[in-house]
């Protein structure tokens, strides 16, 4: 006795589009979860408050003074001896540099005056002082 073969059997198909959707979803999920695992490097400053603070959106060179007197230019620590040279380099890149001076409210007044004096000696007159608004 001979068994019949069904010639009209459908072969299984692999649906690729749903697999691509799931792979894309997993990719996005892991990318977003990795962002929360990376530590964001910023300088923790406690800024003084001002009732007349204005928020500006122009591009400025951030100069920060930490509570212990450490000076940061664009989040990179710079010694007092090298600060003037670093600012000369920034001026060679952009002659009309605008500086955003951020000083911790517990930092020494002398450090703040030192930075202002160095900026003035270099001819940088476009200086904004950062404060927290009330």
N, C-alpha and C positions, 0 to 999 in steps of 0.2 A: 504494500500500500504506500502510495506516494503522498507526501504532505505538500499541501499547497503553500506557496510563498506569496506573500502579499507584495506586489510590486509598488503599490501606492503608499507604502509606509513613509511617513515623514521623518526626515533625518532631524536630529536635534540641532537647534540653532543657538549660537552664543550671541546674546544681545550685548553689544559693546557699549552702546550709549548709556545705559544705566550704570555700568561699571565705571565709565569715565566720570559720571556725576558723583558717584560715591568717592572715587579717588580725589576729585577736586575738593569735595567737602572735607575729607580728611586732611588734605594739604592745607586748606585755609584754617581748619581747627588747630593743627599743630603750629602753624605760623603765628596765630594769635596767642596761643598759650605760651610760646617761647618769648613773646614780647613782655609778658608779665614776669618771666623768670629772669630777665636781664636787669641788672641793677642800673638805674639811671644815675649817672654821675653828675652831680651838681654841687654847688657850694651852698651850704646851709647858713644863710645870713638872717639875722633878726633886724629888719629895716625899721628905721624910725617912722612915725606916722605924721602925715601932713593933711590938713583939711582942704587945702587947695591943690592937691596933687592932680596932674593932668597925664593921661595915658597917651603916649606917642607911639607911632608905629613905624618910624623911619629906621633905617639900618644904622646901628651904632656899634662902636667897639666897647664891649663890656670890660670895665676895670673894677675889680672887687677888692675890698679890704676886709679880711676876716677879723674876728674878735681878738685873735692872738697877734694881729699885725701883719699876717701874711698877705702879700699882694698877688692877685690873680689877674692875668690878662687873657681873656677868652678861656676861662676855666683852667689855665695853666699857671702854676705857681711861679712867681718871678721874684728874685731877691731885690732888695732896694738898690744894690749896686748895678744890677742888670736892667732895672726898670727903664731908665732913660734910653739905653741902647735898644731895647725891645720896642719902645714907642717910636724911635727914629726909624726902625724897620717898617713899622705900620704907616708912618708918614710917607715913606718912600713908595709904598703901595698906593696910598690915597692921600694926596696933599690936603684935601678938605675933610680930614677925618673928624667924625663926631664921636665923642667919648661919653659913655654912660657910666657914671661913677656910682658904685654901690658900696656903701660902707655899713658894716654892722653897727648898731646903735651902741654896743658895748666896746667898740674898738677905741683905741687911743686917738685923741684929737691930733696929736703930733703926726701920726701916720697919715691921716686925712690931709693935713696941711702939706706934708712932704709930697704926696701924690699931686695935689693941686699945684704946688710950686714947680715940680718937674714938668707938668703939662704946660704951664705958663712959660717956662724957660724954652720949651720947644716951639712955642708959638701956636699951641692948640688952644683956641678960644671957644670952640663949640663943645661945651661941657654941660651935660645934664646930670643932676643929682637925683638918684632914685630914692623914693620914699613909698611907704604903704599908705593907701588912702583910707580914710575913716569909714 
